[in-house]
Amino acid sequence: MRVDPITRLVPKSLISCAGMSTLERLIQSLNEGGVQSITVGIGWLGNVIENHLKTAIGSGQVQVIEVPEWKRGPLQTLVSSSSSLDKNPFIVCPADMIVSPENVGRLIDAHLSAEGAHLLTLSVDSIVDKGTRVQVTDEGRLIRIGAPSEVATNVVRSAMMMAVDWTFRQYCTKALEVNAAKVTDAVNLALESGATAGMIQVEKGSWRDLDDLDAYIEANRELLEAMPGDVSGGLYLHPRDTLEIGNLLESESGPTIGAGTQIVGPVFIARNVRIGRECHIGPSASIGTDTVLGDHCDIRDCMLFGGAQLPEGNILLEAIVCGEAILEKGANETAK
């Protein structure tokens, strides 16, 4: 995980896109796609993640497993987290991604319909040109993830999610024994040992690996465009709609917005948000609970969460704000 002013304070999986954390959205998609139970392995700032899940989703909805040796990498997290699962097929994916429920459902169907022919089934994308390389033969047989293989004739990209049989854990354990850190190391070990793997192509634009600021900004735009109009306790403004606040707008549990503020959709403003006078909000702004904006602020293509605080006159374009920490692409100026 790259360390920056935001992820020092909160794991990337808890960064808010369009009013909901990445992890919440992923859990929602997995549930809607047909996953019956969800286990989250936690390490760095694990208590923050666990408390967030209890508040946002509720106790008992998700099993949380503490991984004491999480510094060894994602493979250790997978082995520790899966040790408590029933001996059934399960899905493996990182927490900092967005995926459609349809992709989840198609992956489950593809893996189960193979009737034990494949140890694992990997979601792949043949459209994107970045991300982990997946080496494939002309016949469509997956032979390696990552470094090129001499017999590979085609390359697609991993879509960051796969369905595996319970016996895949034995390859994970063997890979750990030789100090491997990545789940792809276990996959390659399985393939080198003669195991077979299937693949399923995801739909164009139906998943996103949230690995950097650009990815979060783009995801926030897309999610705001697709939000339903009914948002309990908050305020959602549709794309291409504009709201001008003539007098102070006050709400006991919803947002409070100062006079002269203009909001340009799509924008989501959560409950208990305070926005000052003569601000400009949007388009593509997602403002989380307990955020406070001073007068004359201008925010566009931004995500604010974690009780974000912006002083008077702040101008932000393409930025993420958590508390008082700001990660941005453009310059942070003070309005004249």
N, C-alpha and C positions, 0 to 999 in steps of 0.2 A: 504494500500500500504506500503510495507516494505521500509524503508529509508536506502539508502546506498550511496556511493560516486557518483554513476551515477544518481539515481532517485532523488537525491536532486537537480540536475541541470535540469533534463528533465523528463517528465512523461514516464513511461515504454512503452506506446503506440507509442512514437515517436522514440524509439531506432531502429536504422537502421539494417535490415537484408538483405544482398545481394543488397545493394544500394537503398532500399526503406523502408520507415518506416512501422512498424507493422500496424499502422492505415491506411496508404495508401493501403497496401495489403488487409486488411480486407474490405475496401470500394470497392476495385476492385472485390473481390470475391462476395460480396453481389450484386453488379451491374450485374456481369456476371451470377449470380445464379437466377436473376429475380426480385430483389428488385427494386422498381421504384423510391423511394426517401429515403434519409438517413438523420437522425437527430443525432447530436452528443451533448450530455450533457457535459458541461465543468465546472470545479470548480477550483481545485488546479492548478496553472500555466495555467489557461484557455486561457490567451492571447497568450501564446506560442503555444498552440494547434491551436487556431483560425488562427494565422498568418501563421503557417505551412500549414494548409489546404488551405488558400488563395493562397499561393505560389505554393504548390505542385499540387493542384487539380483545383483551380480557384474559384473565387467568384460565388455564385449562384448554384454550383454543390451540395453543402451539406448545410443543415440548422444547424446552431450552436445555442444552447440554453444555456444561462448562468444559473447556479444553485447556487443561493446565499447560500443555506443551505446544500451545498454538504458534509459538515463534518458529517451530519447525516447518511451518507452511501449510497450505491448503490440504495437502494429502493427510497430514496428521489430524487436521480438523475433521475430514471426512471419515477416517477410521474411528475416531473417538465418537463422533456424532451417530454413526450408523450402528454402533455396537448395541444400542438399545432397541433397534428396530426388529420387527418380526421378519422371519426369513422369506420375504416376498420381494418381488421387483420394486425398485424405488428410483426416483428421479434425483439427479445430482445437478446443482446449479449454484453459481455465486449469488450473494445477496445484492450486489450493486448492478442489477440489470432490470430492464423492463421487457416483458414478453406478453404477447396476446394469449388469452385463454385458448383460442383456437389452435395455436401452435402446441400448447401443452397437451390438449386432447388428441391431436394427430400423432404426437410422439408416443403417447401411451398406447393408442390403437396400433400403431406400427410395430411397437415392440412386442405387445401381447399377441398380435396376429402371427408373429414369426414362430410361435409355438416352441420356444426353446432353441430355435436354430441359431440365434445370436446371443452372445454374452452381453452385448450392449448395443444400443441404438443411439446414434449421435445426430443431433440437429445441426444441419449445415446450411450455408448460404453461398450460392454461386454468383451472386450479384456484387456483393461488397468486395473491396480490394484491400482491406486491412483486417487485422485480427489474426488469430492463430491459424496457421496453414494446416490443411488436412490433405494428405497425399492419397490419391485414388487411382485405380487402374482403369483402363478403357471399359472394363466390364462393370465398373461401379463398385469395386471391392475396396473397402477402406484398409489401407496397409500401414499408415503411420500418421501421427499428429506431430507437427513441428518440423524438425530438420528433414530435408529431402531424402527420399529413398531412391535407390537406383532403378527400381522397377516401377516407380510411380510415373504415370503419363498425364495425369490431370491434377489440378489443385483447386480446392474450394476452401471456404473458411468456416471455422467452428462457430456455431451460433450459441455457444456457452451453456448448453443444456443437453443432458443425455439420460436415457433410461437404462438401468443396469439390472442384471440378475444378482441375487444375494451372493453368489459365488465370486462375483467381481471383487469382493472384499479380500479374498485370499491374495490377489495380485497387488492390492493396495498394501497389505501387510508385508509382502515380499519386497516391494519397492521401498518401503520405509526401512527395512533391514539393511539396505545398501545406501541409506541416507538420501533417498529421493525426496523432493519437497513438493512436487506438483502432481495433480491428478493425472495429467497427460503422461507422466512417467509410468504410472500404473497401467494406463491404457496401452501404451507401447509395449510394455512387458507382456501384457495379455496377448496382444497381436503377434509378438515374436514367439510366444509359446504355442501358437496355433489356434487361439480362440478366434471366432468370427464376429464381425461387427456389421450392423446395418446402418443405413443413413436415411434421413428424411429431410427434404428441402423445405425450409421455412418460406413463408410468403414474404414478398418484397416489403421492406419497411416495417415488419411486424415484430421486430425485436431491436433492442439497443443495449450495447455494453456501455455503462456509465463510468468511463474511465478518466475523463478529464472535464474541464470547465465547458468546452464547446459541446460535448455530449449532453451535459445537464441542461444547458441553455436550449439546445434543439429539442430535447425531450419535453422540457417545460412548455415550449411553444405548442408542440403537438398535443400534449395532454390538455392544455387550456382550450385548444380548438375543439376538442372532443368531449369536454365536460358536459354533463346534463345541466339543465337550467335550474333545477331545484336543489339548493344547497342549504341545509338546515343550519341556522344560526349565523351564517356568513353572507357574503355578497358576491355574486358572480355576474359579470358583464359579458355578454356574448361578443364574438368577433364583430368588428365594424360598428358596434354600438358605442355611444359616448354619453357620459353622465356628467352634468355640470351641477356642482353643489352651490346653491344660492346662499342659504343660511346654514348654520351649524346643524349637522345630522348626528343625532345622539340615539344610542340604543343601549338598553340595560345589559344585554349579553352579546350583542353583535358589535360591528365596528362603529366608531365615532369618527366623523370626518369633518374637517374644518371648512368654513365658508371660502368660496372661490377655488376650491380644488376641482380639477378636471380628471376624469377617469376614462381611458380609452381601451375598450375591450380588444382581445380577451384578457380579463383580469379576474383573479380570485382573491378575496379578502376574507380571512377567517374571523371568528368571533373574538371579542376583546382586543381589537386592534384600534390604536389611536393614530389618526393622521391629522397633521396640522393644517393651517390655512394656506391657500394658494399653492397647493402642490400639483404636480402632474404625475399621474400614475398610469403606466401602460403605454403601448400595448405589451402583452405577454409578461405580466407581472403576477407573481404568486406570493402572497403575504400571509405568513403563518400566525397562529395565535400568540397574543401578548406582544406583538411588534409595536413599536412606537416610532413615528416619523415626525420630525420637527416641521415648522413652517417652511414653505418655499422649497421643498424637496422635489426632485425630478428623478423618477426611476422607470426604466424601460428594459425589457428583456432581463428581468431580475427575479431571484428567489430569496426571500427573507424568512428566517425561521429561528427557533431557539431563543425567543424573546429578543429579536433583533432591535437594536437601538441606532437610529440615524439622527444626528444633530441637525439643526436648522441649516437650510441651504445646500444640502448634499445633492450631488448629481451623480447618478450611477447608470451606466449602460453595460449590459451583459455582465452581470455580477451575481455572486452568491454572498449572502450576509448571514452570519450566525452570531447572535449577541452583538458584540462590538467589533468582531473580526470580519474583514472584507476581503474577498478574493474576486478580482475583476480583470477584464481584458482592457477596458478603456481607462482614461485618466479619471481620478477622483478629484473633482473640483468643488469650489464653493461658489454658489450663485452670487452674482454681483447685485 
